[in-house]
Amino acid sequence: MKQITIKILKLKLILKQINHMLNISLVRNQSKIFLKKPKQFSSKDVGKFLFFQFNSGNAKYFFHLDNKMDIRISDTPHYWVAKKSILDDDKGIEDAKNKYVEYLKSSWPSYGLDPSQAKLDAKYQKYLEFIDVTARAGKISTTILLTQIPGKQGYYVVDGNHTCSIASALDLPVQAKVLDFPLAFDQFMRVDEFYGMKNKNMPYQSIYIDKHIVRKGRRDDIYDRLDFLPDEILNQKTILDVGCNMGMNAIGAFKSGARKVVGLEVSKRMVNFATRFAVLDKCFPDVEFRQFDVDNDQLPNDEKYDVAFMLSIHHHLKNYHALVEIVRNNVVKAVIFEGHPNTKLSDYTDFLDAVQFSKIEKIADLSTSVFDRNFSRPLWILYK
């Protein structure tokens, strides 16, 4: 009993040290931001800044609004509220208000916020007051935060969409700090739960834009794994990514030839994150993400996919039957199944026997950890 108690105490100490390391990392990032020197941008420049804070709700709002996703500050309802308010255009301000409120209705539920009419009205009124105070002051007193995405043109507004909208409408310059993308990622996009940033303070999946890594993660084999798949598995197929994490496998599948990809993930924050990068990588809405608890939720039986990705998920579920039901009801052709580290086919007989696949083909052993290349995971194609 004493030995067990000592082991528990040691484990608690290790967890405390890991948490301390994460907090130190965040403090360091905040210090880096503090030390960054701001640059001045003209109001004309500000209007061209790009919207960055896409989530699973507002991405659909912008797409249905004008069927494009390169959203500039001057395209946002934030800007038009400021512009029409300054012009004292009663009809124009009413139209702008309606668009702004619709935007909030789309965006807030993705963050778990209550889009009740009273709260929407309060938010709109607070924004009008912000516009009025800034107009009276005749200057922007806050420093906004921008980033640049490797391989893409322009500045993205990480923090300060409302401020930028007012500056552009009032023809005022702004002071902005331009953060390197990894710094912006770690400070404003980190997701700690469900294989996020907790282990070694790195995202589980490396983050890609146009197949190039923009933030190194613990796994950098997304496209290596996809390259092992036969063309007929991906080309023009519909894909279901079960337990999609930060969405890079789903985006990679689309970039590698899939026609439509849907990712399922239990974490709402990861769904928002994955949606943002589907937009930035020009995959949305052909790649979409949904909050979905594999253990407890069910897909409609009439929702069919050619292929399902089930990548290192089996041991994380309470019951393998959840995967069985998805294969039986929703998958037409095959499952791409990745095992957990250093496992073999016999470790998954419960799942395999329940489905009774017609053919099983092993296609790779992936050295998946950037820290230890001997840390391998088997990859199979399971044919129905």
Helices and strands as residue ranges (DSSP letters): H 2-35, E 39-41, H 43-48, E 50-51, H 58-66, G 73-75, H 77-87, H 90-107, G 108-111, H 117-137, E 143-147, E 156-159, H 161-170, E 174-179, H 181-188, G 199-201, E 207-209, E 212-215, H 222-227, H 231-234, E 238-242, H 248-255, E 260-265, H 268-280, E 287-291, E 305-311, G 314-316, H 321-330, E 331-338, G 345-348, H 349-355, E 359-367, E 376-383
